[in-house]
Amino acid sequence: MNKMNKLPIEKAKKPVQVKSKTGKVFTQMREEAKNDLSKFIIKPKKISEGVLEYPKIYHGTPTKGIEELDPQRSKRTAFGANAVVSGSENPLLSESFTRGELGDKPRGEIRIIKGPLKILDLTSTKGKNIWDNLANNPQKALEAGYDGIQHLNYEKRKIEAFYKDISYDKVKNGHEIQIFRKVKTSEWRQE
């Protein structure tokens, strides 16, 4: 099976080949598939008001083959941020992390963070209240049985500046999910 057979839209449309200005042939379908990963968005189960459970989430990383992620080793902590592992339910939003914060690294890969993951939904009043009652403290959240939090994606400037091949409209409703504990990952394949 070639790589084209793994793209999500291939079965729906025949590839249309278009010549670029440099004369190289590229497949327009590949670009469509990359920007239409909506059928791969992971839907959580609602446990209670403000609390969701994800079976898994996506993690975009410039590092290939990483099998364990530890929040305590996060580079963000050097800037005073909470020690977290970030992910999303949207694979296209995760794609925006595969070349590093500034899009200047060689493309890495999208990994699957294995669940189940019990997540506080900070886009809801109840989830935000629970988080506030835990003093916005990841350690207290873990002790209370929550693996992390989710909030709306705030990456518009980064995506528009460094990832021009990703349409912000395709990811604007995605969530950043921050995990507070060590997690295992596996490779994600579009099948």
C-alpha positions as CSV (number, residue, x, y, z in Angstrom):
1,M,0.0,0.0,0.0
2,N,1.5,3.3,-1.0
3,K,1.3,6.4,1.1
4,M,-1.6,7.9,-1.0
5,N,-3.8,4.9,0.0
6,K,-3.6,6.1,3.7
7,L,-5.1,9.5,3.0
8,P,-8.7,10.0,4.2
9,I,-10.2,11.5,1.1
10,E,-8.6,9.1,-1.4
11,K,-11.6,6.8,-1.4
12,A,-14.0,9.6,-2.1
13,K,-12.3,11.3,-5.0
14,K,-9.9,10.4,-7.8
15,P,-6.5,12.2,-7.5
16,V,-6.3,15.3,-9.7
17,Q,-2.7,16.1,-10.8
18,V,-1.7,19.7,-11.3
19,K,1.6,21.0,-12.6
20,S,3.2,23.6,-10.5
21,K,5.2,26.6,-11.8
22,T,8.4,24.6,-11.4
23,G,7.0,21.8,-13.6
24,K,6.8,19.3,-10.7
25,V,3.6,17.3,-10.4
26,F,1.9,17.2,-7.1
27,T,-1.4,15.7,-6.1
28,Q,-4.1,18.2,-5.3
29,M,-6.0,15.4,-3.4
30,R,-3.1,15.1,-0.9
31,E,-3.5,18.7,0.0
32,E,-7.3,18.4,0.3
33,A,-6.8,15.4,2.6
34,K,-4.3,17.1,4.8
35,N,-6.7,20.0,5.3
36,D,-9.8,17.9,5.9
37,L,-9.1,15.6,8.8
38,S,-12.5,16.3,10.3
39,K,-13.5,12.6,10.3
40,F,-10.5,12.0,12.6
41,I,-11.5,14.5,15.3
42,I,-11.8,12.6,18.6
43,K,-15.1,13.0,20.4
44,P,-15.0,12.8,24.2
45,K,-17.6,11.2,26.5
46,K,-19.3,13.6,28.9
47,I,-18.8,12.2,32.4
48,S,-20.5,15.1,34.2
49,E,-21.0,18.8,33.7
50,G,-17.6,20.3,33.0
51,V,-15.8,16.9,32.9
52,L,-15.0,14.9,29.8
53,E,-13.2,11.6,29.1
54,Y,-11.1,11.2,26.0
55,P,-10.2,7.7,24.8
56,K,-7.0,9.2,23.3
57,I,-5.8,12.6,22.0
58,Y,-3.2,13.7,19.4
59,H,0.2,15.1,20.2
60,G,2.2,16.9,17.5
61,T,6.0,16.8,18.0
62,P,9.1,17.5,16.0
63,T,10.7,14.4,17.6
64,K,9.9,11.1,15.9
65,G,9.3,7.9,17.7
66,I,8.8,9.3,21.2
67,E,7.0,6.7,23.3
68,E,6.7,8.5,26.6
69,L,6.0,12.1,27.4
70,D,6.8,13.6,30.9
71,P,5.4,17.0,31.8
72,Q,8.3,17.5,34.2
73,R,10.7,17.5,31.2
74,S,8.6,20.0,29.2
75,K,10.6,23.0,27.8
76,R,7.7,25.3,28.8
77,T,8.6,25.0,32.5
78,A,11.7,27.1,31.7
79,F,9.4,30.0,30.9
80,G,7.4,29.6,34.2
81,A,4.5,27.7,32.6
82,N,2.8,24.7,34.3
83,A,4.5,21.4,33.5
84,V,2.1,19.9,31.0
85,V,2.0,17.7,27.8
86,S,-0.1,19.4,25.2
87,G,-2.4,17.7,22.7
88,S,-5.6,18.1,20.9
89,E,-8.7,16.2,19.7
90,N,-8.0,17.7,16.2
91,P,-5.2,16.1,14.2
92,L,-4.7,19.2,12.0
93,L,-4.2,21.4,15.1
94,S,-1.6,18.8,16.3
95,E,0.0,19.0,12.9
96,S,0.9,22.6,13.7
97,F,3.2,21.4,16.5
98,T,5.2,18.9,14.3
99,R,7.7,21.5,13.2
100,G,8.3,23.1,16.6
101,E,6.9,26.3,18.1
102,L,8.2,28.5,15.3
103,G,7.8,26.0,12.5
104,D,11.6,26.0,12.0
105,K,12.3,22.3,12.7
106,P,12.2,19.3,10.3
107,R,8.7,17.8,10.3
108,G,8.2,15.3,13.1
109,E,5.0,13.4,13.6
110,I,1.6,13.2,15.2
111,R,1.5,10.7,18.1
112,I,-1.4,9.3,19.9
113,I,-1.6,9.9,23.7
114,K,-3.3,6.8,25.1
115,G,-6.3,7.3,27.4
116,P,-8.6,7.2,29.0
117,L,-8.0,10.8,30.0
118,K,-10.3,12.6,32.5
119,I,-10.3,16.2,31.5
120,L,-11.7,19.4,33.0
121,D,-13.4,21.4,30.3
122,L,-12.5,25.0,30.9
123,T,-14.8,26.2,28.2
124,S,-17.7,25.3,30.5
125,T,-18.6,27.3,33.7
126,K,-18.7,24.1,35.8
127,G,-15.3,22.9,34.6
128,K,-13.8,26.3,35.2
129,N,-15.3,26.4,38.7
130,I,-13.8,23.0,39.5
131,W,-10.4,24.1,38.3
132,D,-10.7,27.3,40.3
133,N,-11.6,25.3,43.4
134,L,-8.4,23.3,42.8
135,A,-6.5,26.7,42.9
136,N,-5.6,26.1,39.2
137,N,-3.0,23.6,40.5
138,P,-2.1,20.6,38.3
139,Q,-1.0,18.6,41.3
140,K,-4.3,19.1,43.1
141,A,-6.2,18.2,39.9
142,L,-4.2,14.9,39.7
143,E,-5.0,14.2,43.4
144,A,-8.7,14.8,42.7
145,G,-8.6,12.4,39.8
146,Y,-8.3,14.7,36.8
147,D,-5.6,14.1,34.2
148,G,-5.7,17.6,32.7
149,I,-7.7,20.6,31.3
150,Q,-8.9,21.7,28.0
151,H,-9.4,25.2,26.6
152,L,-10.0,26.7,23.2
153,N,-7.1,26.8,20.8
154,Y,-5.3,30.2,21.0
155,E,-2.7,29.5,18.3
156,K,-4.1,31.8,15.6
157,R,-1.0,34.0,15.4
158,K,1.4,31.1,15.4
159,I,-0.5,29.2,12.7
160,E,-0.9,32.2,10.5
161,A,2.7,33.2,10.9
162,F,4.6,29.9,10.8
163,Y,2.2,27.3,9.4
164,K,0.7,29.0,6.3
165,D,-0.2,25.6,4.8
166,I,-2.8,25.0,7.6
167,S,-6.0,27.0,7.4
168,Y,-6.9,28.5,10.7
169,D,-10.6,28.1,9.9
170,K,-10.0,24.3,10.0
171,V,-8.7,24.4,13.5
172,K,-10.2,27.4,15.3
173,N,-12.8,25.3,17.1
174,G,-10.1,22.8,18.3
175,H,-9.0,22.5,21.9
176,E,-5.6,22.5,23.5
177,I,-5.7,19.7,26.0
178,Q,-3.0,19.9,28.7
179,I,-2.1,16.7,30.5
180,F,-0.5,16.8,33.9
181,R,0.9,13.3,34.2
182,K,3.4,11.1,32.4
183,V,1.8,9.5,29.3
184,K,2.5,6.7,26.8
185,T,2.2,7.4,23.1
186,S,2.0,5.4,19.9
187,E,2.3,6.3,16.2
188,W,-0.8,7.6,14.5
189,R,-1.6,6.4,11.0
190,Q,-4.4,7.8,8.8
191,E,-6.2,4.6,7.8
